[in-house]
Amino acid sequence: MSTATPVSNLGRHVFGAAALAFGLITLAWHEYNGGHLPRYIVYPAAAAEIFGGAAIQFRRTAKMGAAVLGAVYLVLALRCVPQILAKPQIYNSWGNFFEQFSLVTGAAIVYARSSSPWSRETLHRIGRILLGVCAASFALEQAFYLGPTASLVPKWIPPTQMFWAITTTVLFALAAAALLSNRIALLATRLLTLMLVLFGLLVWVPLLLSDPHSHTNWSETVETFAIAGAAWILADLFRESA
């Protein structure tokens, strides 16, 4: 006799908590993720993140919260497009786009999971392709900016900062390959989630504690956990069918 796999919502809760925190940080600094946006965008975005982050925590309002967060993250992702078109050779703009788009993916999965006309297989395929493309972008961004990436690694972690910069870049690339090829996708998504959580705990949290007045430290910490939440949401979706 088979039993159904319990539905996990941990990814959704982490994603929502990070969104709520993002909204509060945006209100406190009057800017979003280091970008000086017009107030007519900053304040609605902050309000949407706070509302969506709270609503997505509860089963009855998760769909509405996911829709709100997906919309605001999509708008913020599209704001990167003019910079990409102006200077396509600078990968930082591409990286910013896919960081925001990974959050769109997390919200879209929660929304579709709540009420989707598509089959579970179709939802799995769309989710892993979208997050796989984002993971590939994370690998490229670290590869292009390997020195700055290495400088973020705490010096007390052996063997060297550059070792971990290269290792995490390779792991992002392997996760992207696994998701896009649909090979050990569940394991890859779980490991991707774990790596992002550890990156948040070992890199950004110490930087935040050392300089709590830095908006960058707050926004990067929360964004890292938000992206981890998006990956966790996909892992939870895969786990339902495991």
N, C-alpha and C positions, 0 to 999 in steps of 0.2 A: 504494500500500500504506500503510495507516494504522498508526500505532504508539500504544500505550496511553500515556496521560499518567502519568508517574511519581507515585506516591503521596507527598505531602509530609507530614512529621510535625513540622515546625518549630513549628507552633502548639501541638501536644501537648507538646513538650519545654519550651516557654516556660511553658505553663500548669502543668505539673508542677513545674518549678523554683520558680515563684512559690508554689505550694501548700506545697512543702517549706520554703521560707523563711518562709512564714506560720506553719507549725507551730513552727519554732524561735523565732520572735519571740514567739509566744504563750507558749511555755515560759519564755522569758527574762523576760517582763513579767507573767506570770500573768494576762493579760487578752487579750481578742480584739478587735482593731480599735477600741480605745478604749472598749470596753464592759466593765464590771465584772461578769462572769458568775460563777456559782457554780463552785467548783473541780471539782465532779463533772461539769461541762460543759467547762470550760477544758482540763483535762488529756486527756480522751478526744478532744476536738476537735483538740488539738495532735498527739496521737499518730496520729490518723487522717489528718491533713494530711501529716505526715512520711511515713507508710507509703504513703498514696495518691500523694503527689507523687513518691516514688521508684518505685513500681510502675508508674505510668502512662508512665514513660520507656521501658519495654521492651515490645516487641510482644507477647510471650507473656503478660505480666501487665498490659497496658494496660487490658483490660476490667475486671479486678478493681480496679485503682487508680481507674478512672473511677467505678465503683460506690461505692467508699468516699468519694471526694471529693464525688460528687453527693449522697450521703446527708448528709454533715456540712454541706455548704453549704445544703442544703434545710432542715435543722433550724435553722441560724442565720438563714436567711431567714424562717422561720415565727416565730421569736422577735420579729420586728419587727411582727407582726400585732397583738398587744395594744396597742402604742403607736399604731398606725394607727387602731384602733377607738376608743381613748380620745380621741385628738385628730386626727381625719381632716383638719382644716384646716391642719395643719402638714405641709408637704411633705417635710421632712427624713426623717421615718419612712418615707414611701413611697420616697424616694430610697434609703435604706439597704436596704429590701427588694429593690428591683430591682438594686442593685449586687450583692447576694448571689445573686439569682436569675440574673443573667448568668453567674455562675460555675457554677450548677447547669446552665445551658444548655450551657456548654462541656463539662462532664463527661458530660452526657447524650448529646451528639453523639459523643464518643469511644466511649462504651459502645455506642450504637446502630450506629455505624460498624463495630464489631468483630463484632457478631452481631445483626442486625436482621431481623425477618420482613417489615418494610416495604420497599417499593420505594425506590430512590434518590430518585425524584421526591418521594415522601412525606416522606422524611427531610430533603430540601432545604427543603420547604415548612414543616415544623415548625421547623427550625432558624432559618430567616430570620424567621419570625413571632415566635418567642420572643425572638431577639436584637433584632429590630426594635422590639418593645415596650419592651425595656430601653433601647435607644438613645433612644426617645421620652422615657423617664423621665429620662435623662441631660440631654436638652435642657431639659425642664421644670425640673429641679433647678437647672441653671445659670441659667435665666431668672428663677426665684424668688429666687435668691441671687446676683444678678449682681455686686453690690459685692464680696462675699467672694471670688467667683471671680476677679474682676479683680485683687484684691490678691495672688493667688497668682502671677500672671504676672510674670516677672522684668522689672524696670524698664528693663534694657538692651536689651530686644527692641523695635524700633520697629514701628509708630508710637506706640501707647499701650497701656496695660494693658487699658483698657475695650474698645478695638478688638478685641483678641484674645479677650476674654471673650464679646463679641457674636458674633464670627466663629465661634468653636468651638461656641457654642450653636446657631447656624444650621446648621453642618455636622453636628452631632448630629441635628438635625431632618431634614435632607436625607437622611442615612444611614437614618434610621428610615423615611422615606417610600419610599426606594428598596427597602428590604428588604420592607416590608409590601405594596408594590404589585408586587414582583418585576420592577422595572425597573433594569437595570444593577446587579443585586445583587452580582455578583462584584467589580466596580469599587468599589462603595460599601463592601463589607466590607473590601477591601484598604485603602482610604483611611481607613476608621474605625480599622483596626488601626494604620496609620501614625500617625494623629493621637494615639492613645492612647500609643503608644511614645514619640513626641516629647514628649507631656505628661509622661510619666514621666521622660524624660531631661532636659528643660529646666526643669521645675518642681520635681518631688519629689526628684530626685537632688541638685541644689544645696542644697535645704533640709535634706536628710539629712546632707550633708557639713558644712553650717554648724552643725548641732545634732544630732550622732549620739546624744545621750542622750534624745532625744524619741521616745517610743513612737509618737506620731501620725505623725511623719515616716517611720518605718520601716514602719508598717502601711499608710499611704496609698501609699507607693512600691511596696510589694509588691502591694497590691490593684490599682493601676493596671496593672501588668504582667500580673497574673492576668487582668484583664478584657481586656487586649490579646491575651493568649493565647487566651481564649475566642473573640474575634472572628477571630483567626488560624486557629483550628480550623475555623470555618465557611468561611473563605476557602479553606482547603485542601480542604474537602469540595466546594465549588463548582468548584474547579480540576480535580478528578478528571473532571468531566463537560464541561469547557470544550473 
